[in-house]
Amino acid sequence: MLVVRALIPIARDLVATFVFVALFWTFGVYVATGVGVSLVVAQTLYMHFKGKKIGALQWLSLVLITTFGGATMLFHNPHFIMVKPSLLWLALGVVMLRRDWMAPYVPPIITEHLAERHIIRAGYAYAALMFLLAVINVVVVKVASPNFWAAYALLGPTVAQGLLLLVFYFRFRERISESMRAGTKV
């Protein structure tokens, strides 16, 4: 159940990216951008009027999407919205440099059986991945076609994060098994 709860925000982001890319390929960058801006504004307003807490990432998304989406439409230049993910990855990377950022996401079985250093290292690995994704996105924007960028934006970060998640899942599982056999944290 914990895995499902942890994957819901990722799935929601993936659906939003999929919709953006589908609109991008079908109707072009300006329709996709306009719909994206409209949806993030509508989602934020909905949360506000329903009395739900608007988290830092939602505010960051609102600012980045409206700013870079607006610049894309105003200057008729798709590179603004295409570079936006790099800024998001950089911001996430900075947040993930905090030693304890993973604490709310880690189930008790991990904290009970693993030394804190393993969790902190995993957090830093995620931060490094975010910085790498930011750089790769800028390179793809500069050297590839907008259609290739759209495919990369949908698949590249998703696959990279999924692979890192699997690496840590199996590594943590192995270490937890060792800890349970030894009766101490490893």
Sequence and secondary structure as in RCSB ss.txt:
>XXXX:A:sequence
MLVVRALIPIARDLVATFVFVALFWTFGVYVATGVGVSLVVAQTLYMHFKGKKIGALQWLSLVLITTFGGATMLF
HNPHFIMVKPSLLWLALGVVMLRRDWMAPYVPPIITEHLAERHIIRAGYAYAALMFLLAVINVVVVKVASPNFWA
AYALLGPTVAQGLLLLVFYFRFRERISESMRAGTKV
>XXXX:A:secstr
 HHHHHHHHHHHHHHHHHHHHHHHHHH HHHHHHHHHHHHHHHHHHHHHTT    HHHHHHHHHHHHHHHHHHHH
T THHHHHHHHHHHHHHHHHTTSTTTTGGGS HHHHHHS HHHHHHHHHHHHHHHHHHHHHHHHHHHHS HHHHH
HHHHHHHHHHHHHHHHHHHHHHHHHHHHHHHHTS  
